[in-house]
Amino acid sequence: MSTIQEIKTAVSSMSSKELTQFREWFEEFDASAWDNQFEQDVMAGKLDAAAEKAIDDFKQGKYTKL
């Protein structure tokens, strides 16, 4: 399957059991891809500014206890 339309067609023709299996697989696949992207962003320093702001806010008492 090389196109989105082919994937849509294949998913549309799945049985309930196959669709459940596909959902479970895709959820794991998507979570792994997100984790990998997050790690790359951290290593590249893309979250440094947000982390620094959170630390500054905490030091200034700008937070809510859970």
Secondary structure, DSSP 8 states (H G I E B T S, - for coil): --SHHHHHHHHHT--HHHHHHHHHHHHHHHHHHHHHHHHHHHHTTTTHHHHHHHHHHHHTT-----
